């Protein structure tokens, strides 16, 4: 997919958003390690050490996950993850966001959220879950902006975002970034996940 400048309203961000690949694992890990204490708490819903972050980053490129990254000068400064959920959670995906402190309040989170919701629509999801805390005002604001409903359950550590009534993201954020290629991305992801599931069943026989 081509890299494109990401615009939000009248502002032009100097970086670009693209899908991350296993080759980006080191840069993605470094991004997560640069998060300040508050941002890391919002992201992981608690205190985490360096080893946990490194292990987590590696898992993001080995399972049924799509990761979008916001990059400037080759460095990842924000990311959004969509994790496919199997089993009883059919029709639901789990999402996660991370934006470094110096890149917050610039509309980057909104643009990444728009990409996730648009991809989720193409994958047929009706709900997105997010592990965080009920005081995460940034996540609440993102949900409101896209007319999605965010509620908490399980002792307020899992937020559920109902996107069934969410606005089409091409209308909400102007159709910038990778929107034109998300339908093909969804098809490609489904093929890859289906192939991985078949492989898991073969090895378990």
Buried (B, 14 or more C-beta within 10 A) or exposed (E): EEEBEBBBEEEEBEBBBBBBEEEBBEBBBBBBEBBEEEBBBBBBBEEBEEEEBBEBBEEBBEEBBBBBBBBBEEBBBBBBBBBBBEEEEEEBBBBBBBBBEEBBEBBBBBBBBBBBBBBBBBBEBBBBBBBBBBEBEBBBEBBEBBEBBBEBEEEEBBBBBBBEEBBBBBEBBBEBBBBEEBEEBBEEBBEEBEEEEEEEEEEEE
